[in-house]
Amino acid sequence: MEVEEIKKLLESKKYNVLKEELKKVNSADIPALLEDLDKEEVIKLFRILPKEQAGEAFSYMDPYMKEKLIQDLTDAELKNILDELFMDDTVDLIEEMPSNVVKKILRAVNKQDRKVINELLQYPEDSAGSIMTTEFVDLKETMTVEQALQRIRDIGIDSETIYNCYVLNSNRILLGTVNIKEILISKPTTIIKNLMATNIISINTTDDQEEVTKLFDKYDYFALPVVDNENRLVGIVTVDDAINVIQDEVSEDFEKMAAISPNEEGYFKTSVFKHAKNRILWLLILMLSATITGGIITKYEEAFATVPLLVAFIPMIMGTGGNCGSQSSTLIIRGLATDEIKLNDVFRALWKEFRVSVIVGIILAIVNAIRILILYKNSQLALVIGFTLIATVMLAKALGCLLPLLAKRFKLDPAIMASPLITTLVDIFSILVYFQIATAIMGL
């Protein structure tokens, strides 16, 4: 459906026609339509949407649009939306809204739900408890399939997923899991205990959410049960929540790898001053550290005076070192993120990068040596550049390998040891190596 068509139907007050047309639109596509409408049109359109579709569309909106909409809706309209949201989505909404909007949200939430929300908000940030939902299907092991199906019919409408059902005892201890397929194809008299799987993969409320996403990737589950320290089931994390975490973590890593402070707001929603604030600290650090390189170059002014051609190769050496270091750090950071590389793999990884650096360094050295001999017919310069490239590549790949692992060892995000920082360090060492080799071979 086109935005212009929506505007015409709103102007002509053909609300019933618009409502029927909107029913054909996927809820996830509605926020994009709202972006091109003015404030009054957004409110009108949102009020036209069926209750269930309005709730689904709301869950797909970005925080900025949600905030504006909440401020313009009545308490009754807001309550209708919140009734359609699952508990984890409501908690996420509260966490990303300013305090004045949170007050309005809590007014629209009933007392029982408010108690659950407060409990979920107390879990540590980025923990499994903070992203779980408390709406799931629980069964008793003594139930028959017929009784289980009736239980699913009774509470399934308010559960985030019914594909996985969780078997609990009277103390809500998690005994096993059973999927809806097993229930549907079994005889009505079959006991749930005979269907449930007891080899349960569960997570604790305090487990890191990034580690939780790895379990989804490993086991291909649609949902994972979340238990407390006494193995009582308190909630579940669904695959859509895991995907959201992955997206957030990837965005954060990209920002850190570009030497930018992480920012949860969108690019266009973030002010110019906040963008500058997020970038300036690392830029200052990297700029000031680059003065070390300048100081080294100044120290070897006499070498420049004797062989001015040495200056021409500085950008190439520094650039090659930075690129090699970035390649290694990217692969190591990726390996750490996917658990392919562990901390105790440091020597294996270093040995592999060493062998790669030898091959790469020799090839680059030979190519440049031939180029220098052809262009400048200077064998000493060819040797200097050749040995410098080999040493620089080996050093860069060692740093690119070790620094992310070192960050992981001290419980820091390995992404901070990415391109900008490694490039700056490699620049310093490569210039030192370059002039040490030049003075040794050329006798400067």
C-alpha positions as CSV (number, residue, x, y, z in Angstrom):
1,M,0.0,0.0,0.0
2,E,1.4,3.4,-1.0
3,V,1.6,6.4,1.4
4,E,-0.3,8.7,-1.1
5,E,-3.2,6.2,-1.1
6,I,-3.3,6.3,2.7
7,K,-3.3,10.1,2.7
8,K,-6.2,10.2,0.2
9,L,-8.3,7.8,2.2
10,L,-7.7,9.7,5.4
11,E,-8.6,13.0,3.7
12,S,-11.8,11.6,2.3
13,K,-12.6,9.9,5.7
14,K,-13.0,6.5,4.1
15,Y,-11.8,4.8,7.3
16,N,-13.5,1.5,6.7
17,V,-11.9,1.1,3.3
18,L,-8.5,2.1,4.8
19,K,-9.0,-0.4,7.6
20,E,-9.6,-3.3,5.2
21,E,-6.6,-2.3,3.1
22,L,-4.3,-2.1,6.2
23,K,-5.3,-5.6,7.1
24,K,-3.5,-6.8,4.0
25,V,-0.3,-5.1,5.1
26,N,2.2,-7.0,7.2
27,S,2.5,-5.5,10.7
28,A,6.3,-5.2,10.3
29,D,5.7,-2.9,7.2
30,I,3.4,-0.5,8.9
31,P,6.1,1.6,10.8
32,A,7.7,2.4,7.4
33,L,4.3,3.8,6.2
34,L,3.9,5.9,9.4
35,E,7.3,7.6,8.9
36,D,6.0,9.5,5.9
37,L,2.8,10.7,7.6
38,D,2.4,13.8,9.7
39,K,1.5,13.6,13.4
40,E,-2.3,13.8,13.0
41,E,-2.3,11.3,10.2
42,V,-0.2,8.8,12.3
43,I,-2.7,9.0,15.2
44,K,-5.7,8.5,12.9
45,L,-4.1,5.6,11.1
46,F,-3.0,3.9,14.3
47,R,-6.5,4.2,15.7
48,I,-8.0,2.6,12.6
49,L,-5.8,-0.5,12.9
50,P,-7.3,-3.6,14.5
51,K,-6.2,-4.0,18.1
52,E,-4.0,-7.0,17.5
53,Q,-2.4,-5.5,14.4
54,A,-1.8,-2.2,16.2
55,G,0.1,-4.1,19.0
56,E,2.2,-6.0,16.5
57,A,3.0,-2.9,14.5
58,F,4.0,-1.1,17.7
59,S,6.5,-3.8,18.6
60,Y,8.3,-3.2,15.3
61,M,8.7,0.6,15.7
62,D,11.9,2.3,16.6
63,P,12.2,3.9,20.1
64,Y,11.8,7.4,18.8
65,M,8.5,6.6,17.0
66,K,7.2,4.7,20.0
67,E,7.9,7.6,22.3
68,K,6.0,10.1,20.1
69,L,3.1,7.7,19.7
70,I,2.8,7.0,23.4
71,Q,2.7,10.7,24.2
72,D,-0.2,11.2,21.8
73,L,-2.3,8.2,22.7
74,T,-4.9,8.1,25.5
75,D,-4.3,5.9,28.5
76,A,-7.0,3.5,27.2
77,E,-5.4,3.3,23.8
78,L,-2.0,2.7,25.3
79,K,-3.5,-0.1,27.5
80,N,-4.9,-1.8,24.4
81,I,-1.4,-1.8,22.8
82,L,0.4,-3.0,26.0
83,D,-2.2,-5.8,26.3
84,E,-1.0,-7.1,22.9
85,L,2.7,-7.0,23.8
86,F,4.6,-9.8,25.5
87,M,6.1,-9.1,28.8
88,D,9.7,-9.0,27.6
89,D,8.7,-6.4,24.9
90,T,7.0,-4.3,27.6
91,V,10.1,-4.4,29.7
92,D,12.3,-3.4,26.7
93,L,9.9,-0.5,26.1
94,I,10.2,0.7,29.6
95,E,14.0,0.5,29.5
96,E,14.3,2.6,26.4
97,M,11.8,5.3,27.2
98,P,12.4,8.5,29.2
99,S,11.0,8.7,32.8
100,N,7.9,10.8,31.9
101,V,6.9,8.3,29.3
102,V,7.6,5.4,31.6
103,K,5.1,6.8,34.1
104,K,2.4,6.8,31.5
105,I,3.2,3.2,30.5
106,L,3.0,2.0,34.2
107,R,-0.3,3.7,34.6
108,A,-1.7,1.6,31.8
109,V,-0.3,-1.7,33.2
110,N,-2.4,-3.7,35.7
111,K,-1.0,-4.4,39.2
112,Q,-0.1,-8.0,38.5
113,D,1.8,-7.2,35.3
114,R,3.6,-4.3,37.0
115,K,4.9,-6.7,39.7
116,V,6.3,-9.0,37.0
117,I,7.8,-6.0,35.2
118,N,9.6,-4.8,38.3
119,E,11.1,-8.3,38.9
120,L,12.4,-8.4,35.3
121,L,13.9,-4.9,35.6
122,Q,16.0,-6.1,38.6
123,Y,18.0,-8.6,36.5
124,P,21.5,-7.5,35.5
125,E,21.7,-5.6,32.2
126,D,22.6,-7.9,29.3
127,S,21.7,-11.0,31.3
128,A,19.3,-13.8,30.2
129,G,16.8,-12.6,32.8
130,S,16.7,-9.1,31.3
131,I,15.6,-10.4,27.9
132,M,13.4,-13.4,28.9
133,T,9.6,-13.4,28.8
134,T,7.5,-15.0,31.6
135,E,4.7,-16.0,29.2
136,F,5.1,-19.7,28.2
137,V,3.2,-23.0,28.3
138,D,3.8,-25.1,31.4
139,L,2.5,-28.7,31.8
140,K,2.4,-31.4,34.5
141,E,4.1,-34.7,33.9
142,T,1.0,-36.6,35.0
143,M,-1.2,-34.9,32.3
144,T,-2.6,-36.8,29.4
145,V,-2.2,-35.4,25.9
146,E,-5.8,-34.5,25.9
147,Q,-5.4,-32.5,29.1
148,A,-2.2,-30.9,27.8
149,L,-4.0,-29.7,24.6
150,Q,-6.7,-28.1,26.7
151,R,-4.0,-26.4,28.8
152,I,-2.4,-25.1,25.6
153,R,-5.8,-23.8,24.4
154,D,-6.4,-22.1,27.7
155,I,-3.1,-20.2,28.0
156,G,-1.5,-20.5,24.6
157,I,-3.1,-17.2,23.4
158,D,-1.1,-15.3,26.0
159,S,2.1,-17.2,25.5
160,E,4.9,-16.0,23.2
161,T,5.3,-19.5,21.7
162,I,3.5,-22.8,22.1
163,Y,6.0,-24.9,20.0
164,N,8.0,-25.8,23.1
165,C,6.1,-26.7,26.3
166,Y,7.8,-27.1,29.7
167,V,7.0,-29.8,32.2
168,L,7.2,-28.7,35.8
169,N,6.5,-30.3,39.2
170,S,4.5,-28.6,42.0
171,N,7.5,-26.5,43.0
172,R,8.0,-25.3,39.4
173,I,11.2,-27.3,39.0
174,L,11.9,-27.9,35.3
175,L,11.6,-31.7,34.7
176,G,11.6,-31.8,30.9
177,T,10.4,-30.3,27.6
178,V,8.0,-31.5,25.0
179,N,7.2,-29.9,21.6
180,I,3.7,-29.4,20.2
181,K,4.4,-31.8,17.3
182,E,4.9,-34.7,19.7
183,I,1.6,-33.8,21.5
184,L,-0.4,-33.5,18.3
185,I,0.6,-36.8,16.9
186,S,0.2,-38.8,20.1
187,K,-2.9,-40.6,21.4
188,P,-5.1,-38.5,23.7
189,T,-4.5,-40.9,26.6
190,T,-0.7,-40.8,26.3
191,I,1.0,-39.4,29.5
192,I,3.2,-36.3,29.0
193,K,5.9,-37.9,31.1
194,N,6.4,-40.5,28.3
195,L,6.8,-37.8,25.7
196,M,9.0,-35.3,27.4
197,A,12.7,-35.0,26.8
198,T,14.8,-34.8,30.0
199,N,18.2,-33.9,28.4
200,I,17.3,-30.2,29.0
201,I,19.5,-27.4,27.7
202,S,18.6,-24.5,30.0
203,I,20.2,-21.2,31.0
204,N,20.4,-19.3,34.2
205,T,18.9,-15.8,34.8
206,T,22.3,-14.3,35.2
207,D,24.0,-15.8,32.1
208,D,25.3,-13.3,29.7
209,Q,22.9,-12.7,26.8
210,E,25.7,-13.0,24.2
211,E,26.5,-16.5,25.5
212,V,22.8,-17.3,25.3
213,T,22.7,-16.5,21.6
214,K,25.5,-18.9,21.0
215,L,23.3,-21.7,22.4
216,F,20.6,-20.9,19.8
217,D,23.2,-21.1,17.1
218,K,24.6,-24.4,18.4
219,Y,21.3,-26.2,19.1
220,D,18.9,-24.6,16.6
221,Y,16.2,-24.1,19.2
222,F,13.2,-21.8,18.9
223,A,13.3,-21.1,22.7
224,L,15.5,-21.8,25.7
225,P,14.1,-22.2,29.3
226,V,15.5,-19.8,31.9
227,V,15.9,-21.2,35.4
228,D,17.0,-19.7,38.8
229,N,19.6,-21.1,41.0
230,E,17.2,-23.7,42.3
231,N,16.3,-24.9,38.8
232,R,12.8,-23.4,38.9
233,L,11.6,-22.2,35.6
234,V,11.1,-18.4,35.6
235,G,10.9,-17.6,31.9
236,I,12.0,-18.4,28.4
237,V,14.2,-16.6,25.8
238,T,12.8,-16.9,22.3
239,V,14.8,-16.9,19.0
240,D,13.5,-13.4,18.0
241,D,15.0,-12.1,21.2
242,A,18.3,-13.8,20.4
243,I,18.3,-12.3,16.9
244,N,17.8,-8.8,18.5
245,V,20.7,-9.4,20.8
246,I,22.9,-10.5,17.9
247,Q,22.0,-7.4,15.9
248,D,22.8,-5.1,18.9
249,E,26.1,-6.9,19.6
250,V,27.2,-6.7,16.0
251,S,26.3,-3.0,15.8
252,E,28.3,-2.4,19.0
253,D,31.3,-4.4,17.8
254,F,31.3,-2.5,14.5
255,E,31.3,0.8,16.4
256,K,34.1,-0.3,18.7
257,M,36.1,-1.6,15.7
258,A,35.8,1.9,14.1
259,A,36.9,3.6,17.4
260,I,33.5,5.0,18.1
261,S,31.7,4.8,21.5
262,P,28.7,2.5,21.2
263,N,25.3,4.2,20.7
264,E,21.9,2.5,20.9
265,E,20.1,5.3,18.9
266,G,19.9,5.2,15.2
267,Y,22.3,7.2,13.0
268,F,19.7,9.9,12.0
269,K,18.1,10.0,15.5
270,T,21.5,10.8,17.1
271,S,22.4,14.5,17.3
272,V,25.5,15.9,15.6
273,F,27.0,16.8,19.0
274,K,26.4,13.2,20.3
275,H,28.0,11.8,17.2
276,A,31.0,14.0,17.8
277,K,31.2,13.1,21.5
278,N,31.1,9.3,20.6
279,R,34.0,9.7,18.2
280,I,36.3,12.4,19.6
281,L,37.8,10.5,22.6
282,W,39.4,7.7,20.5
283,L,40.3,10.2,17.8
284,L,42.2,12.3,20.3
285,I,43.9,9.2,21.8
286,L,44.9,7.9,18.3
287,M,46.0,11.4,17.2
288,L,48.2,11.9,20.2
289,S,49.7,8.5,20.0
290,A,50.6,9.2,16.3
291,T,52.9,12.0,17.6
292,I,55.2,9.1,18.7
293,T,55.6,8.2,15.1
294,G,56.4,11.8,14.2
295,G,59.0,11.9,17.0
296,I,60.7,8.7,15.6
297,I,60.8,10.2,12.1
298,T,62.3,13.4,13.4
299,K,65.0,11.4,15.2
300,Y,66.2,10.0,11.8
301,E,66.4,13.3,9.9
302,E,70.0,12.7,9.1
303,A,69.2,9.5,7.4
304,F,66.6,11.3,5.3
305,A,69.3,13.9,4.3
306,T,71.6,11.1,3.3
307,V,69.1,9.0,1.4
308,P,66.0,11.2,0.7
309,L,64.3,8.3,-1.1
310,L,63.7,6.6,2.2
311,V,60.9,9.0,3.0
312,A,58.9,7.9,-0.1
313,F,58.4,4.3,1.3
314,I,57.1,5.3,4.7
315,P,53.4,5.4,3.7
316,M,53.7,2.1,2.0
317,I,55.3,0.4,5.0
318,M,52.9,1.9,7.5
319,G,49.9,1.1,5.3
320,T,50.9,-2.5,4.7
321,G,51.6,-3.1,8.4
322,G,48.2,-1.6,9.4
323,N,46.4,-3.7,6.8
324,C,48.1,-6.9,7.9
325,G,47.3,-6.2,11.5
326,S,43.6,-5.4,10.7
327,Q,43.3,-8.7,8.8
328,S,44.6,-10.8,11.7
329,S,42.6,-8.9,14.4
330,T,39.4,-9.2,12.4
331,L,39.8,-13.0,12.0
332,I,40.7,-13.4,15.7
333,I,37.8,-11.2,16.9
334,R,35.4,-13.2,14.7
335,G,36.8,-16.5,16.0
336,L,36.4,-15.3,19.6
337,A,32.8,-14.2,18.9
338,T,31.9,-17.6,17.5
339,D,33.8,-19.6,20.1
340,E,36.0,-21.1,17.4
341,I,39.0,-19.6,19.2
342,K,39.5,-19.9,22.9
343,L,41.9,-18.2,25.3
344,N,44.0,-21.3,25.6
345,D,44.4,-21.4,21.8
346,V,46.7,-18.4,21.9
347,F,49.8,-20.3,20.9
348,R,48.0,-22.2,18.1
349,A,46.7,-18.9,16.7
350,L,50.0,-17.2,17.0
351,W,51.8,-20.1,15.3
352,K,49.3,-20.0,12.4
353,E,49.6,-16.2,12.1
354,F,53.4,-16.5,12.2
355,R,53.4,-18.9,9.3
356,V,51.0,-16.8,7.3
357,S,53.1,-13.7,8.0
358,V,56.2,-15.4,6.7
359,I,54.6,-16.3,3.4
360,V,52.9,-12.9,3.0
361,G,56.0,-11.0,4.1
362,I,58.3,-12.8,1.7
363,I,55.9,-12.4,-1.3
364,L,55.5,-8.6,-0.6
365,A,59.3,-8.3,-0.1
366,I,60.1,-10.0,-3.4
367,V,57.6,-7.9,-5.4
368,N,58.8,-4.6,-3.9
369,A,62.5,-5.6,-4.3
370,I,62.0,-6.3,-8.0
371,R,60.1,-3.0,-8.4
372,I,62.9,-1.0,-6.6
373,L,65.6,-2.7,-8.7
374,I,63.8,-1.8,-11.9
375,L,62.9,1.8,-11.0
376,Y,65.9,2.9,-8.9
377,K,68.5,0.2,-9.5
378,N,69.4,0.4,-5.8
379,S,70.1,-3.1,-4.3
380,Q,70.7,-1.7,-0.8
381,L,67.3,0.0,-0.8
382,A,65.7,-3.1,-2.1
383,L,67.1,-5.1,0.8
384,V,66.0,-2.5,3.3
385,I,62.5,-2.4,2.0
386,G,62.3,-6.2,1.7
387,F,63.5,-7.0,5.2
388,T,61.4,-4.2,6.6
389,L,58.3,-5.6,5.0
390,I,58.9,-9.1,6.3
391,A,59.6,-7.8,9.8
392,T,56.6,-5.4,9.7
393,V,54.2,-8.0,8.5
394,M,55.3,-10.5,11.1
395,L,55.0,-7.9,13.9
396,A,51.6,-6.6,12.6
397,K,50.1,-10.1,12.5
398,A,51.4,-11.0,15.9
399,L,49.9,-7.8,17.4
400,G,46.6,-8.4,15.5
401,C,46.5,-11.9,17.0
402,L,47.6,-11.2,20.5
403,L,45.8,-8.0,21.4
404,P,42.2,-9.3,21.0
405,L,43.1,-12.3,23.0
406,L,44.7,-10.1,25.6
407,A,41.5,-8.0,25.8
408,K,39.5,-11.2,26.2
409,R,41.8,-12.4,29.0
410,F,41.1,-9.2,31.0
411,K,37.4,-9.4,30.3
412,L,37.3,-6.5,27.8
413,D,35.5,-6.5,24.5
414,P,38.1,-7.8,21.9
415,A,36.5,-5.4,19.4
416,I,38.3,-2.5,20.9
417,M,41.6,-4.1,19.7
418,A,40.6,-3.5,16.1
419,S,41.8,-1.5,13.1
420,P,42.5,2.0,14.5
421,L,44.4,0.9,17.7
422,I,46.4,-1.8,16.0
423,T,47.2,0.4,13.0
424,T,48.5,3.1,15.4
425,L,50.7,0.6,17.2
426,V,52.0,-1.0,14.1
427,D,52.9,2.4,12.6
428,I,55.1,3.1,15.6
429,F,56.9,-0.3,15.5
430,S,57.2,-0.4,11.7
431,I,58.9,3.0,11.6
432,L,61.4,1.9,14.3
433,V,62.1,-1.3,12.4
434,Y,62.4,0.5,9.1
435,F,65.1,2.9,10.3
436,Q,67.0,0.3,12.3
437,I,67.3,-1.9,9.2
438,A,68.1,1.1,7.0
439,T,70.9,2.3,9.3
440,A,72.3,-1.2,9.6
441,I,72.4,-2.0,5.9
442,M,73.2,1.5,4.6
443,G,75.5,2.4,7.4
444,L,73.7,5.7,8.1
